[in-house]
């Protein structure tokens, strides 16, 4: 260890902090305003798709069904569902629903500034926030009614409180004196944000694992081991707090993510490209900046007990790479890597890139940063109308087609129970002010035969498949039957339920019409 060098680094950091005048804070406010603007602009340009409809309908069902569904199959992202449940009391339009994620994403910017400032200085922190403001990957998930923006915010805060607490208790990382009360507060906030992060998304456990790795590399001189040992107590508390979620995982296994495909090398390069902002030009600039950020450490980057300057690089590098490497390796046995589940690695990437760019000459930094920001805006323009990782289903267009063409006496069957969820969301938009009334909503469209456990959605309506006996005995009183198919396999190899319905329905309904939408097929069976 080199305490003298560390003290010099601390003094430099403090002098830079004092040099941050009004222009710095005005710039930061402009960056924050830009972040909010790009996240709220075109917030409803893309249609709601199945996952978003699922979020809203889960949040809208009654408390009894909500709690049963959480324990039964949807404990992951439970914190977001709860927040959305509260949010929906103030409005239920698509813009308002998505605005929760947009606000949370914008709130990540000051959290990112705080973490980068703790690790480096105000210059690096400002560059990192500017990169975040126009990062297309962040904007893409800031405009979606899912938990990913919340997950990233809590992961950033969790890491920030860990860094703040460690710099208080370890003389080798300390930047200023701290009272025992401030240490206790940061310790408590670290536990709280870590627990909330896990309930926002299960993969936050990977972030806790990153923390364990980087804490194990901190030097432990005489008299400090006891204070650093408190972090083990924090992890035990976190483990107990998330135990219900771990039991849920043990109970359900990998069933909820069985659809994830095994990643290839191309998927990993594409993931980095998307994380950087969506094009190879900005990805190459990010890669060069990463190298520049890590160059000062050289061979010391792999030291067991590094100096503060090296430790912070280790922290960010492990935060960025470990979750990806581990999930890719596990995917050889069971695919568990999914790009959007790794969004919590984005803050580490941005801080490292900012640290690399900050090493540029004062005359080179402005044009380089301007080029990156312009490329980022191009990526944002792309995500306003497209997604990086998949094609959205057209369940909204299909649901509206059914509602526009239904006739008295019509019935409808959903190929799998979950398909009803998106149909219910778009039917609720037709109901308008009566969105919260299942009775009013049930009067719109054909009679729902499967899944059906009441006028509104029941926790049992989120899973299951129809049987041949059910189809034969239930449809005899209806002249026409709609069938909505989603996620049923390629046309040449449909799943068994599709095969069964294709064989059984013509027994009573010889005439069939078909309409194809992206990822959705509609069929109308009639007797003549």
Steps between C-alpha positions, in 0.01 A plus 500: 500500500609860433330730750689805372374452147151442635510822699617687192214352301255601772636854513475529124142373507407750773661792314313402185179488702561856624568606140153387398327836479163616385569409135551137600167482680316684223643249252386215722147645510500529120610137474222395738246699300623336179470156659139569598418648160627206294328251732159668489512592133325244281405303811205335325642481148536123531195286580461314826611141464429186699748553785372852566138389490595227744648758740186713498253214538702346784502836677123546450363175638362487856736469796410138569569396141806726487667337800415150382641574155820641649561184700374266234697619197595871489717572806773636274448874441251502789626839621423657162154345491429646843621849399301482178194396699528823700583703188185384317281666763596836344452411134485204261571642155793340313702823535443514875576131548834528322587830670581310821798335329599829335510681836696218663749499213552877527552459876788264423701792361571672836567157654754430226659842555535424871667163441738634234586797721573262790729289283671774298418872488241748382637501144462126453160514670372768261624310194336179627165674550519655153560156351210359701264780395524401132563127540250330271497176698395686812236698307361182345418354844403838646207489258372157596263400778737244645742486793830556318533875570424440869750213508777724363423783744511273804815324379670838464392611847601169657850524355524866597413437865748211511776727369408778742495262796828332406677834468385581852616180670823424311800733540630387162181619329411790727458843343378687805418439866155367574301462816372165616147626437573572133664159467192334650268691266697399193516140619119498548439666163723244331294217645170665408590584140653156446188323625275723289721436196452124537123544525513726193679223310643171617822554306600764757643202688779513242574856608531387864744235378703774329509689829627191680782461248617862518474519881718190525775693322513788751812499722430410864764663723497454875194651667286516186401138457225524759341800330524346154353179641173689547442467129456125549226577749339727242500220245340263753223754561451539125485122462232470768300787350494344152445145628135493381619576148767231519237249617286606205789432262559159655131424465453611140846421363593636157146464366428876475811551281487176301462704180849657524734377226865407544718802406769492237807716438297723270245558778773624734643746247149617424432543872802730538394696192150549640626584849725768351213659312406294200765538228854379440649849477411586858589145613854542360538837673383341826748214458788747447390701804489183711860423406600857586330476840679176589844584361628684812448185707701282258604175668377622838144452377521136612653570841342324796517803731515802271525871564184710488571610142522138387220370725242734348587368153468144628161582648365643174652227286356221717162679511505518119634156410431248778119477457537457125778240520326298772160486326664411168689213665185378675320514166700200380293297748179707500461826303473789748674787318265765365631840392234712670554316830855642493390865488631550855854476353447823304604744779837325536560525125413870488723590796797313352446661160472841665826439689672409174365806317602727791864412425479674162666836454273789595475602133420149380232413755223739379498380135532135606215532748288688247550218247394237755194702602392546137537128437297439816221724371496299177452186706215662691329596173519132406351368827207740474367272227683170550638264761857378517432147609168381360198572284192607692188293466187657353265378771342847511414499130365145529287582805355808330424296189298254710313780679421669167365185333329308777131410465235408760547142620872486418739327737879509529769256610860593568757246393688547828358673804754785502375620160184624671711745702592719201145473364363624834732801497390619158138423582539724805611787275172460315315513832658840570391644834359161597843334478486389863157336461534134394122479456493785248807368322348153465217646290748590226591240243420129482432287805824368647491122541865429581655597731204614705450505877286810533415837346852631562842340494570243768846378598402167342447677165874556460588141417355185348394358164162381369430126470318318216212409733456862605493618138245238392259553789515877542459634147180327392277804573700754298473562124852641471820458701809722490840346568799720592842338465830636635841344560385170354810411303586534130223426244673182386535371860216632714479404866271211614219732614482664157495158335218389731288811435559473126365144509211538750338833405414400138291210638227754590613802301595395147561852369815691607643841415854606591675834557871534570655775715861523620540209745121461524257291295121538510257238385121522475320166498135493396234238428429630152 
